[in-house]
Amino acid sequence: MDLPFAFDKIAAGSSILGRSQEIGAVVAALEPGGRSLAILAGPRTGKETILREAVEQVRKQRSNLIVCEIDLFNIRTFVDFSALWRERMRECAAEVNRGALLPFEISFDEIAGNKIFDLPGIIAAEARAEMVVYFKEFQNVLRFEDETFSLDMLERAWSRQHHVKYLFTGSFVNAMKSIFEERRLFYGMCRTLELPPLDKRMVCEYIRSAFLNAGRVIEMEEALAIFDISSGNMWYVKQLCSFCYAMPIGYVNRKIVNQARDTLLAIHEPRFKEILLDLTGNQINLLHAVVDGVQKFTSAETLENYRLNSSAGVVRSREALQKKEVLTFDRDDNARLIDPLFEYWLRNYYFV
């Protein structure tokens, strides 16, 4: 039996909330003439949900679509990356051949050096198909220190391939921005997509209708409270709703929402404290300014009010917080915390 508010599963089909535009953008990227795509968003924001739904929609229209998924979560060296790449390409070719009327052969072991990164184009041509290479945790390529590796090399290999599209995702949003926006790597073959916040009313209506379908009642005011705690992040929304649903009462009032909030914060608070233990006093002061809505960090008033020492110190703290994936900046240079629950905890429990 599927429980309501499952936050440990990838949403699919009708359970996906408010991402039709983003799914459409991925579908368009996978069409002939489309460009590869990098999704720039923090962890637990629905990247995989969007990509899997888009791929499923394309597959319904084109049966010759090959999808090769490569997760770099535990990959730290170019040697390991090359080995994983060769293995996944071999597996994808074998999978295509299992259902093919005319199987093809590729001498994988005879393809040496960086030529292995041409394999998607070779497989697509041999199979007469379209291929999608889907990367998870792609930012880990920044850890490679092998002198024979460069992202430019990958860009050259992948940009000249036909009938191949690349989908890039990663949990470290600043590292992904560094690759695709600041350094503008893969610029000719790939565009970027950022995920905007979900609409407040849409999320609140989801909360109310989901509780109603589960035989519970929640008023709009309490649904809004859940939204405000989570900033509409569906991973946190579903956790809060799940805790509310576990209470043995049919009417979800504010007391229950507050109990769910306390449970959620108790689970995540050790992680938040660990983040703060890794920060300097100046970095914490800069976070305080961001939480208070300040954006002009180097003004004399801000430097004094938040004990930020100097403009140079602000720059160093800003860079450190970005590197630690605590803070990010939009294209207008406005700061925000990447984790919305961490921001809620700082505002209501730490900076009080």
N, C-alpha and C positions, 0 to 999 in steps of 0.2 A: 504493500500500500504506500503510495506516494504521499508524504506529509506536505501540507501547505508551507510556503515560505522556505523551500529548500535552498540554502545558500551554498551548498557543497557541490552543486551540479551546474553545468553549463546550460543556460536557458536556450530553448529552441522553439521555432515555430511561433505559435500564438502566445507563448509565455514571454516572448521578448518585448520589452517595453520601450517605446519611443525611439527606436534607432533605425527607422525605415530609410531615412535620408542617408545615413552612414552605410547601411547595407547596400543601398543603391549605388553609392560611390564605389564600393568594392566590386559589385557586379559589373559596373561600367569599366573598371580597371581590367577586368578579366575578359572583356569583349575584344575581338580583333581590332587592332588600332589603339587599344587602351594602353595606359602606362602602368608599370609596376607601382606598388603602393607601400608606404611606411606609415603605420599608425603610431602617433605620438601621444601617449596617455600613461598615467600612472598605473600601479598594480590594482587589480580587482575593479576595473572600470568597464569591463565588457568587451575588450578587444577580441578575445577568442570567440565569444558569442557572435559578434558581428561577422567575423571572417568565416566561421563555419556555416552560418546561415546563408551568406552570400555564395559560398562555394556550392552548397546544396541547391540553391536556386539555379545556378549556372549548369550544374550537372543534370538537372531535369530537362534542360534545353539542348545540352551537348553531351552525348554519351561518351565522346572520345576525350574526356578531360582526365588527365593524370595529375594527382595531387601527391606531392612528396613533402612530408612534414619533417622538419629538422629542429630538434630542441637542443640549444646550446647551454642549458642550465649548468651542467657539470663539465663543460669544456673550457679549458684554460690555456691551451697551447695550440699552435698551428698544426703540430703533428697530430694531435688528437682530433682537431677539426677536419683535417684531410682524411683521416681514417674513417671518421663518422660519415663524412660526405660520400666517400667511395662506397661504404656499406649501404647507405640509404639509397644511392643511385642504383646499386645492384638489386636491392630489394624491390624498388619501384619498377625496374625493367622486368624482373621475374614476375611481378604481379600482373603487369600488362600482358606478358606472354602466356600466362595461364589461361586467359580468356580469348586469346587471339587465334584467328583462323590461319594466319601466316606468321608464326613466331619469327622473331629476328634474333640475331646474335651480335653481341658486342664483347670484344676481348678486353674486359675491364683490367686485367692484370698487365696488359701490354701498354696501357695508357699511363704514361709516367709524368711525374712532376706536376706543374700547374695546369697541364692539359686536362686533368681530371675535372676542372671547373667548366670545361666545355660540354660535359656529359649531358646536361639537360637538353641542350640543343640537338645533340646526337640522338638521344632517346626519342625526343619529339619527332624528329625526321624519320627515324626508323619505324616508329609506331604510327606515323601519319596522324598525330594527335596534338592536342594542346596540353602543355605541362605547366603546373603551378608549383613553385617551390615556396613553402610556407615556413618561415623562420620564427622560432620562439626564443626569447632572450638573446636577440641578435647583438645587443650591446657588448656581449662578452668578447667579441672580436677585438675590442679595444685592449684586452688584457694580453693579447699575443705579443711576445717579444722576439720571436724568431726573426732573424735578419732577412730571411728569404720571403717573409710575408709583408704584404701591404694591401690596404683596402683599395688602392688604385688598381692593383693587379686584378682583384675580384671585379671591380667596376668594368675594366676593359673586357674581361672574359664574358661577363653576363650581359653587357650592353649590346654585344654583337650577335646575340642568339635570336633565332626566329622561333615563333610559336611557343615562347616561354615567358611566363610572368613570375615576378617575385613579390611575395608579401612579407614585410618585415614588421615584427613586433618585439617589444622588450619591456621589462618591468621598470627599468631605470630611465625615466622620461628625459632627464637632462643629458644622459649619455647618448640616448637616441637623437635628441636635438643636436648634439655636438656633431654626430655623423652626418645627419641629413639636412640640417639647416645652417649650422655655423661653418662647417667644413665643406658643405654642399657636395658631398660625395654621392655618387649614383644620381646626380642631378639630371643628367640627360635622359635616363631611363625610368626615373622614379619620381613620383610626387608624394607629398605628405598629407596626412589627414589627422586633425586633432578632434578629440571628442568633446563637444560642449556639454555643460551640465544638463541633466534631464529637467524637463518642465515641472515646476512645483505642483501645479494642479493635476497633471497627469499622474505623478507619483502618488499623490494623496488619494486620487480616485482609485488607483490600483489597490492601495492599502484598504480602503473601505470595501471595495467589491470583493477582494480576496478574503477578508474576514467574514463578509456576509455569506460567501460561498462555503465557508468552513463552519457556518452556523453561529458566528459571533457578530457582535455589533460594536462598531467604533465610530465616534462622531468625527466630524471634520477637524475640530480643534485638536483632538488627540492625534489624528493623522498628521496634521501640521507639526505637532511637537516631534513626532518621529522623523519627519523630513528635516526639521531644524537641527536635530541632534546629528543626523547623518549627512546633511547637505545633499540629500538625494542620491547618495552612492548606494546602488541597489544591493551590494554585498552587505553593507551595514543595515540598510532598511530591512532586509529579509532576516538578519540576525535579531534585530529588535522585535520584529513582528513574530518571529518564532518564539522568543522568550515570552512575549505577551500571550501567545496562543497556548503556551504550556501552563498558564495560570488557570486554576479550576473555577472559572467564572465566565459567564456568557457575555458580559458587558465590559468592554475594555475602557476603563476610565483613566484619569491622569495618574492615579496612584500606581496602577499596573504599568503604565508607560514609564514612570519613574523607576520602578523596580527593574524593568527590563533594561533601562539605561544604566542603572548601577551594575547590573550583571555584565552587560557588554563592556563597560569601562573596567570592571574588575578583571576581565579576561585580557584586555589589551593594555592595561596600565603598566605591567612590567616591561612591555616593549617600549612604551613611551618614556619610562624612566631610564631605560637603557640608552635611548637616543640622547637624552639630556646629559647623561654621564659622559658622553663622548664629545660634548660641546664646551667651548670656552665661555667665560662670562660675557664677553663681547658678542659672541654668536647668539647666546640666549637673549641678550638685550635687543639684538636686531629682530629676533623672532617675536619678542614682545611688541615691538613697533609694528610689525606686519600684522599681528593678531589685532592690534588696535586700529588697523586700517590706514596706517601711515605709508606713504609711498615716496616722499621726498626725504630720503634718509640722511642726506648730507647737509640739510639746512641747519643753521645754528641752533634753532629751537629744538629740533629733533635730537641733535647730538647731545644737547644738555639734558633734555627730559629723559632720555633713555640711556644716558651714560655710555655713549658710543665712542668716546675718546677722540676720534679724528675721522676725516673723510677717507683717508688711506685705510684706517682700520675697518671702516664700513665695507670698503671694496674687498678686503681680505676675508671678512666674515661672510659676505655675500657669496664669494667664490667657494668658500669652504662648505657652506650650507647647500649650495648647488651640487658640489661634488659628493656630498653625503646623501643626496637625494631627499633632503628635507624641504627645501624651498625651490620653487621654479618661477620663471618669469615669462609672461606672454609677449607677443610681438610688440606691444606698446610699453614694454618694460615694467608692467605692473606685477608685483610680487604676490604669490599665494603659497600656502602650505600644500604639499602634495597630498597628504593624508588628512581628509576632512574631520575624522574623529579625533586625531591628534590635535588639530586646531581647536575643536570643541573642548577637549580636556584642558588644553593650555588656558583658554579663555575663562573657563568656569571653575577650574580646580587649582591650577598652578599660578597663574598671574592674578591672584586675588588678595 
